[in-house]
């Protein structure tokens, strides 16, 4: 594939032409890195053969490109409250302002309110490039509201990408309408392709004026999902498949799901951990069904990562989330506030801002590439995880104590690869002091050898060291991947010289509580 | 002769509203209500009351015993 410099991309003057072309190529998802000699795609491994037209579609979509999610924001508008199926991991009755799971929202919007909100957010957050409708029910169980919203936004903010996320039951009926609105991205939640397994996940579906239950319901759902997926990919619409990993129910089966969706042209597979706690009031929460551990999730994602891209940066956000993935600014944009806002939608300002973001991205990839070359020739089987405190832009720019989540990178002689994130926010826990919060953090990143931060206090530093996790603050405000590779190289040197001994870490916990930022 | 929606259980998801063949369901004060004068329990339309079939919360769209059961006009 040809690497071309697109508009708004700055070329660092001091760098050699070859390095820059490499950086841009990788930035576009198709670099060839030194070392293995194999085509590689940086953090988003597997994007190697992405054609330009597909890269153009995903490069600023935070949910379709891991690299993009450090820089670009998305928003969901909750215009679709109704649903046509029941899932054992979902409870629509639950309504807590501090709750964050798909299916939960603070307020639902009319299409007109949603359009106003999109303009208000786009004016305030110029890197907001994507508008998704993800519920809180199913967008296609509310087709009039969903498509009316798309129609209004396409008129007033034509540069914003439209996407939607559906359970797929009604999908085959709406594929042509979806294509008609130039929706480039559709996510389908597919948890099974075997109705026997489906019957354990879905108590019922409502289709053509009838409630179906058991295996019959699951058969209907899987047939419609796969048919819808095929129809979308035939039309060139990019499809992401979301799957909820439910240990003991569909965990092993998701390998089959992966094959089934890959063969039908799905672009990206997102295996997410089950969120399950009794206080959510879901069937799985009440029956004590557990979610996977961090290592169980990673092992399944790794085993599915063949020719297909795996998404590992999903934050399982609310149907009214606003902002970068991992942050939630929805409280700034309540209906009362947006109706009172003076909105000045300035396309030029947005474009100028996004051009700056592109410069930042290229610089980041170039820095990583340069550092990666220092690993050339290193021979080691060591693979380890490190946690990073970041506020975005691909930088180590968050204080340890302020981090609501840590991003996790796997380091090896092949470089630094993003493999997930760990939530450590304390909302809805109530009454926990600093000591407990530190324990929560340690449990969440217990499988990591080091944690990279912009700053950290003396006490947590000592406690982390006791837990066997090295706090690293010497790379404050530098690029994540470049810093991680530099640290890894020195780690290898110390291991080789016998100064330290490499030991494997244990497993880590995936937080089940709520995720939402304070306003 | 009608179903009713137990408002304390209604999630206000609106799924029932478009399913009603009699346009008997409307939103009122944040939850949905059934107009008993219009409700026919879906008799003559469908095998089972649509609001109850699509409702995500069990036992929320229920027969209102304060009315006699609906009779299909002869």
Interface residues (C-beta under 8 A of the other chain):
Chain A: X81 X82 X83 X84 X86 X92 X93 X95 X108 X136 X137 X141 X142 X206 X209 X210 X211
Chain B: X9 X11 X12 X13 X14 X15 X17 X18 X19 X46 X47 X48 X50 X53 X54 X56 X57
